[in-house]
């Protein structure tokens, strides 16, 4: 072991002391610049608020459904009438804040649930009345006082004008409330973050009916649409799925149903996938784009067959109970085709290189045939020359 002399030990101690002083100074500088920031001071669009339905004489608070009183629904609404939907916004911040209030049409998400957050959802062609279009005063911006003034509460109404035409069924949507800052220019990423801090109050208009007499489960209610292959990112892995479109063709919510789906390649029964779901819901006249997982196996071109069985188990006590669905079984099936161009594009997106083994085999066979032909030709020519 190398020993240090006295001078070297002094220099080493001095260096360690200076290093310690430097670290302390950096720490003190950091502390002097540190500041405790409250959530509502840091960003005026953080949550720090909540929204409740505000019921008037035309709205039921949902007494039939325990612990689910956060729904505004209106029974026996008449065509040509005007309906006022009101929500109560409570600002919990110590500062005045602004909020954007919008009406969104109820639709069905990929997971088989009802959502009220898509601005322009894909709906079935059978839809006669769109929820969002009922509100001429859509996308209202209001200012809420701080929590020190009137408890920070403001009641905001959006007025729906029901078309004066013959109709019976459910129109479903939601009143979406988001924090709003007109001075802040937000990137798409920031806007996405802000959207997480939003509240939605479901709204149900039962036109010419009440939820007890709104039965739409039947033979022609659900319809199987297109099947489209696509690729999605699961973490860092690209995986294929078959996007199956199922349409609810009636103006009523279909609740509490399960599915069993089988997809096979018609000329190869070993190439198949099976998927099951349960506890699904569909909004009125909506389209469910259900992704059936295909995994990371290569997609082949050709004709496929899909069989989809759906069992409606009947209603459950949920706030969206606006149609008394009876038990009903559906079996829907159809053929669909994946072209060579589609298969190649999807496989490239998944990082699967095309398999050209068949081409090499074909070229090998042709080469062997060519060699045999050349040998035969020269052998025949030699034999002919020798005979002369």
Secondary structure as UniProt FT lines:
FT   HELIX           6..33
FT   HELIX           39..42
FT   TURN            44..45
FT   STRAND          49..54
FT   TURN            57..58
FT   TURN            63..64
FT   TURN            66..67
FT   STRAND          71..77
FT   TURN            79..80
FT   STRAND          82..91
FT   STRAND          97..105
FT   STRAND          107..108
FT   TURN            110..111
FT   STRAND          114..115
FT   TURN            119..120
FT   TURN            125..126
FT   HELIX           132..134
FT   TURN            136..137
FT   STRAND          140..144
FT   TURN            147..148
FT   HELIX           150..152
FT   STRAND          153..161
FT   STRAND          169..180
FT   TURN            182..183
FT   HELIX           188..196
FT   STRAND          198..207
FT   HELIX           211..213
FT   TURN            219..220
FT   STRAND          222..234
FT   TURN            235..236
FT   STRAND          237..248
FT   STRAND          254..265
FT   TURN            266..267
FT   STRAND          268..282
FT   TURN            284..285
FT   STRAND          286..295
FT   STRAND          302..312
FT   TURN            319..320
FT   STRAND          328..338
FT   HELIX           340..349
FT   TURN            350..351
FT   HELIX           357..387
//
